[in-house]
């Protein structure tokens, strides 16, 4: 069973890495064939939640991921609606995960894709991501838990995928209701059909393989299990090969696409993402998959990320390509780390008292 799981993760990673390179060839920004944080940010702009003109587009990839996970989970019996595990706290954590990602300018998936494109700023971010997961594992080892989710109705579990379908239909039928960037990353995108198909494939494969980079590093820390991380190793290898073949590989720190070389803030931004992902039980990609499987708690986290993206651009918290974060963004990362550590500490103390571990 473990060998089959490893093969499934390796295949999933290789396919995602190849799809990411293909989406860049078809029009997505370089080193951004897939980025959960960047694409949710673009969707927030497309839905008028922020007004940053260069990052506004209803990315079909995100819609495809949710619907792919929903469809395959219904077919295989993995669709198990549940909710009630600290939804408000999950919203707050998701909010700050997005802030950290937009200070770095990428989610864990894009971090790997940037590494595969030769962007060494992503290596600094990887160290921060690992550090954040390490801090989260300390809390997990001491009893941290956001609580047990309760069974919910199938109608409730299907509500978020249904809402996603509605928004996408509106996007296709009434595009004038949405905003579209005329320049910048938001204006660079693959054809709608290709983007949606890519999202569906990633959603299906990630649901079946349980792909999660935060979970992979967490398992290495807690139980010395390297299985889950194999998927992201495969993503890196496939994307690296694809970038070399297409001439998109450029090794270095400077002049990398949609990035910056402010190392401290790349480190701290992804440290915030790593800590938040451990607290949520999965990285941003995993949260989308779980939302598609019927988890209302993951829906709370995804909505937190959506509003985090809106706040990042409405209040100048996101980094700018080349120049990095401003004062507001730096302060937001520090506040985010303080808030998440405070939440983790208070919840851990409560859990230890509950089970008499003090």
N, C-alpha and C positions, 0 to 999 in steps of 0.2 A: 504493500500500500504506500509506504514511504517513497519507494522508487517511482511509482506511478505519479505521486504528487510532485516529485522533483521534475519528472519529464513534463508534466502539465505546466508547471511554473516556467520551465525553460522555453517551452513552445510559446506560451503566452508572452513572455518577455521578448522573445525574438520577433514575434509578429507585431507587437506594439512598437518596438524599435524601428522595424521596417516601415510600418504605417506612418510613424512620425516623420521619417525622412521623406516618404512619398508625399505627405501633406505639404511639406515645405516646397518640394518640387512643383506641386500644384498651386502654390500661392500663399501658404501660411508663412509668417515671419521665420527667419532663420533661427535655428535652435529652439523653435517653438512649434514643432509639429503638433505637440500636445502639451498643454499646461493648464491644469485645473484652475489654479488661481487666476491666471491671466484671462482665461476664457470666461470665468464667472465675473471678473471685473468688466470685460467687454459687454457681457449680457446686462450687467447693472447699468452700464452706459446706454445700451440699446433700449432699455426699459425706462429711460429718463430718471434713473435714480441718482446719477451724477451727470455732470455736464462737461467732462474732460473730452474735448472734441476728437482726440486721436485714439481713444480706446472705447469705441461704441460700435458693437456689432452683436447680433444674436447668434452666438456660436452654435451651430448644429451638433458639434462634437459632444457637448455637455448633454444636450437633449438625447442624443443617441446612446450615451453611456447609461443614463437612467432607464431609458426604455429597453435597452438590451438586457440590463440586469433584471428588470421587471419581467420581461417575457421569458427569459430562461429560468428564472426562479419559479415562475408559475408552472412551467412545463416540467421541471424536475422535482417540484415539491418543496423547494427551498423558500417559497414565499410564505413567511410566517410573520404576520403583522404583530407588532408589539410596540409599547411606548410606556412612558412614565418614569424613566430613569433620569431624573434631574434635567428636564428639558430646558429650563431657563439657564442653568449653569452651562449646558452644552451650547446654547446660543451665544453666551458670553465668550466661551472658549473658542468657538468657531470664529467669532468676530476678531479675536486677537490673533488667531492662526492666520487669518487673511492679512492682517496688518503686517505681521512678520514676513509673510510671503511677498507682499508688495514692496516691502523695504528691500528685500533681496532681489525682487523681480522674477519670481518663479516659485512653483510648488516643488515638492520632492521629485516628482516626475520630470519637470523641466530642469531641475538641478542635474539629474543624470544625463539628460539630453544635452545640456550645455557642456558638461564634462566630455561627452562623446563628440562634441563639436570643437574641442580644444580650449574651451573657456576655463582657465585656471581659477577665476574668481569663484566658480562653482565648487572647486575643491575646498576653498576656505569655508564656504557655506556648508559643505558636507561635514566638516569638523564641528561647526556650530550645531548642525542638526544632530549629530551623534552625541554631543554634549547635552543638548536639551533632552534627548531620549534617556541619557544616563541619569539625569536629575529626576525625570519622571519615573524611572525604574526604582529609584530609592524610595519614592512615595509608594509605588506599587508593592514593594517588598515590605513596607510597614503598614499595609492594609488599606491603601487608597482605593476607593470604589465610588462611582456615581450612583450605585444602587442597581437593583434588579428591575428590568423592564417587565411589564405585565402584558398578557395577551390582549390583543385588540381585534376588532372586527376586520374582515377582509375589505369591507368598504372603506374603512379608515386607512388601511394599508395601501389601497389602490388610489387614494385621493391625490397624492403627490404626483405619481406618474400620470394620472389623468389630467391634472393641472398643467403638467409639462406638455402633454399632447395639445391641450387647448392653446397654450401660448405659441407653440410651434405652428399650429394651423393658422392662428391669427397673423403670425409673422409672414407666412406664405400668401395668405389671402389679402391682407391689408398691410403691406410693408410700410406705407406712409405713416402708420401709427408709431413706428420705431425709428430710432436714430441710427445713422450709418456714418462712420468716419470717412472723411475724404482724403485723409493723409495719416501717416503714422501706422502703428501696429494694427489698429482696428480696421484699417482699410485693406490689409493684406490677408486674404483668406482663400482657401481652396473652394471649388464649386460646392454648392449646397448639398447636392446628392452625394458627392465624394465624402464630404465632412460628416454627414449624417451616417453614411454607411460605415465610415471609420469608427465613429462613436458606438454604433451598434455592435461591431465586432469586438471592440475593446471592452464594452460593457458585459458582453457574453463571456468572453475569455477571463476577464478579471473576476467575475462572479464565480465561475467554476473553479478557478485556481486559488481564490482568496488572496490575490496579490495585494501586498501592502508593504511599502518600504519601512515605515515606522515600526510595523509589527515585526518585520524581519530583523531589524537591529535590536528591538526590544527582546526578541527571543534569544538572540546571541548573548545579551547581557544577563538575562534571567535564567535560561535553561541550556545555554551553550548549543542551541539548535540553529544551524545555518540554512535550513531548508527554505524558509520564506524569502530570504534575501537573494536566492538564485534567480528569481524573476527579474530583479533589477540589474543583476549582473548580465543577464541575457539581453535586456533592453540596451545597456551600455554597449555591449559587443556588436549587436545588430545595427544600432545607430552609428557607431564608430565606422563600421564597414561601409554603411550607406553614405556617410559623409565623405569618406575617402574616395568612394567611387564617383560621387557627384561633385567633388571639388569644394565641398563646404567645410572642410576641416581647417581650422586656423588656431595653432597653439599659442597661448599667451594670455596676458592679463588685459592688455590695452585693445581698444577698438573692437570689442566683441559686441555682437548684435543684441540690442535691448538689455544692457547690463551696465554695471559700474564697478569700479575697482576700489571702493571704500571698504577695505577688508574687515574692519571692526564691525561695521553695520551689516555686511554680508553674514558674518559669523553670528552676531546677536539676533538678526532677523530670523535666520533659520534655526537658531537655538529656541526661539519662541515657537516656531512651527513644530519642532521636535517635541518640546514639552507638551504643547497643546494636543498634538496628535496622540501621544501616549495617554493623556488624560481622557481623550474622546474614545480611545480604543481603535484608532486607525487614522491614516493620513487622509488628506482631502479626497483622493481618488476612492479610497475605501468607504468614506462617508457617502459618496454618491451611489456606490454599489449597494450599501446597506439601505439607503433611502429607497432605492429601486426594489429591494427585497421586502419592503414594508415596515422598516424601522422608523417610527415617528420621532425617536430621539435623534437619529441621524438627519432627519429632515430639519430638526431644530438647529443642528450644527451647520447644515448647508445654508439655511436662511441666515444664520449668524455670519457665515462667510460672505453671502450676498450683500448684507448690510455693512459688513466690514469693508468690502470693496467700495461701496458707495461713500462711506465715511472717509476712506483713504484718499479719495479724489476730491470730495467736497471740502475737506479740511487740510489739504496739502500734507498728507501723511505718507503717501507713496513716494518712492524714489523716482528720480528722473534718469533716463538712460544717459550714461556718461558722467553725470554729476552726483548721483547718489541721493540720499535722503537729506531733507532740510531739517531745521530745528524741530519742527512739529513731528516729523517722522521719527527722529531720534528719541524724542520724549515719549512718543507713543509706544515704541519698542520697550523702553525701560518700564513704563507704566504697565504694559502688557505682561512683562516678566514678573513684576511685583504682584499684579492681580492674580496671575495663574499660580504662583507659588503660595500666595495667601489662601486661595481656594483649596489647593492641594493640601496645605497644612491643616486647615480647619476641618476638611472632610476626613483626613487621615486620623486626626485626634478623635473626632466623633466616632469613626469606625472602630478604633482601638478601644474606646470606652464601651461601645455597644457590645463588643465581644469579649470584654474583660481582659484585654491584652496589656493594660497598663499595670 
